[in-house]
Amino acid sequence: MINPRFRVWDPVMKHMEFFSLGDSGITENIPADSNIMMASGILDKKGKEIYEGDIIYFKRVRVHERDSSDGERVDEYTCRVIFENASFRLELSSYVKEHLGDFNINAWTIKVFEVIGHIYG
């Protein structure tokens, strides 16, 4: 059985602490007001695991909207990974939602999403 993986930001040391539910005594070392972030179990296009609170970068190429340079229009986006309604999702601006719709984090993300940071740094 695979134990769920989590991380928590240590504001004093300014780094992430990683743990799983199978680790012993882990709840004793985590302050009650900590922001615990769960791993999605899915990897980005470079093989890095995606966690709640990660900042994701992706491009959307639109070949039907030609511009004068190379015949394609490339839109670039960054957004935060959230866990909502028992699903990993991207927190998108209202503009992005209007043009792209909602995204769940799933196997498709391996090919197009890249983790570029997290909400603490």
C-alpha positions as CSV (number, residue, x, y, z in Angstrom):
1,M,0.0,0.0,0.0
2,I,1.3,3.5,-0.9
3,N,1.1,6.0,1.9
4,P,-0.1,9.5,1.0
5,R,2.7,12.0,0.8
6,F,2.6,15.5,2.2
7,R,4.8,18.6,2.8
8,V,4.7,21.5,5.2
9,W,6.5,24.8,4.9
10,D,8.9,25.6,7.8
11,P,8.9,29.4,8.0
12,V,11.9,29.5,10.4
13,M,14.2,27.4,8.2
14,K,12.5,28.6,5.0
15,H,12.2,25.1,3.4
16,M,9.7,22.3,2.9
17,E,9.5,19.3,5.2
18,F,8.2,16.2,3.5
19,F,6.5,13.3,5.2
20,S,4.0,10.5,4.6
21,L,1.2,9.2,6.8
22,G,3.2,6.0,7.4
23,D,6.0,8.0,9.2
24,S,5.9,7.6,12.9
25,G,5.3,10.5,15.2
26,I,5.0,13.0,12.4
27,T,2.0,14.9,13.8
28,E,3.9,15.7,17.0
29,N,6.4,17.8,15.0
30,I,4.0,19.9,13.0
31,P,2.6,23.1,14.5
32,A,-1.2,23.2,14.6
33,D,-1.4,26.3,12.4
34,S,0.8,24.8,9.6
35,N,-0.4,24.7,6.0
36,I,-0.1,21.0,5.1
37,M,0.0,20.3,1.4
38,M,-0.8,16.9,-0.2
39,A,1.0,15.3,-3.1
40,S,-1.2,14.7,-6.2
41,G,0.6,11.5,-7.2
42,I,1.1,12.9,-10.7
43,L,4.3,14.1,-12.2
44,D,4.9,17.2,-14.4
45,K,6.5,17.1,-17.8
46,K,10.0,16.9,-16.2
47,G,9.1,14.2,-13.7
48,K,8.6,16.4,-10.6
49,E,5.7,15.4,-8.4
50,I,2.9,18.0,-8.2
51,Y,1.8,19.1,-4.8
52,E,-1.0,21.3,-3.6
53,G,0.4,24.8,-3.4
54,D,2.7,24.4,-6.4
55,I,3.0,27.1,-9.1
56,I,2.4,25.6,-12.5
57,Y,3.5,27.0,-15.9
58,F,2.0,26.0,-19.2
59,K,1.7,27.2,-22.8
60,R,-1.2,26.9,-25.1
61,V,-0.4,27.1,-28.8
62,R,-3.2,28.3,-31.1
63,V,-2.5,27.7,-34.7
64,H,-5.8,29.1,-36.0
65,E,-5.0,32.6,-34.7
66,R,-2.1,33.6,-36.9
67,D,0.1,36.5,-36.1
68,S,2.8,38.1,-38.3
69,S,5.8,36.3,-36.8
70,D,5.6,32.6,-37.0
71,G,2.0,31.6,-37.8
72,E,1.1,30.6,-34.3
73,R,-0.1,32.4,-31.2
74,V,1.3,31.1,-27.9
75,D,-0.4,32.0,-24.7
76,E,1.6,31.4,-21.5
77,Y,0.0,30.9,-18.1
78,T,1.0,30.4,-14.5
79,C,-1.4,29.3,-11.8
80,R,-1.5,27.6,-8.4
81,V,-2.5,24.0,-7.7
82,I,-5.3,23.7,-5.2
83,F,-7.1,20.7,-3.7
84,E,-10.9,21.3,-3.8
85,N,-13.9,19.0,-3.9
86,A,-11.7,16.0,-3.5
87,S,-9.8,16.9,-6.7
88,F,-6.5,18.6,-7.6
89,R,-7.3,21.6,-9.7
90,L,-5.6,24.7,-11.0
91,E,-6.6,28.0,-9.5
92,L,-7.2,30.1,-12.7
93,S,-8.0,33.7,-13.1
94,S,-11.5,34.5,-14.4
95,Y,-9.9,35.5,-17.8
96,V,-8.2,32.2,-18.2
97,K,-11.3,30.3,-17.1
98,E,-13.3,32.1,-19.7
99,H,-10.9,31.2,-22.5
100,L,-9.7,27.7,-21.4
101,G,-12.3,26.4,-18.9
102,D,-11.3,24.5,-15.7
103,F,-8.5,22.1,-15.5
104,N,-8.2,19.1,-13.2
105,I,-4.7,17.8,-12.6
106,N,-4.6,14.4,-14.4
107,A,-2.3,12.3,-16.6
108,W,-2.6,15.0,-19.4
109,T,-0.6,17.4,-17.2
110,I,2.6,15.3,-17.6
111,K,3.0,16.5,-21.1
112,V,2.1,20.2,-20.7
113,F,2.5,21.4,-17.1
114,E,5.7,22.3,-15.4
115,V,6.2,23.0,-11.7
116,I,8.1,26.3,-11.4
117,G,7.8,26.9,-7.7
118,H,5.4,26.9,-4.8
119,I,3.4,29.5,-2.9
120,Y,6.1,30.1,-0.3
121,G,9.0,30.9,-2.6
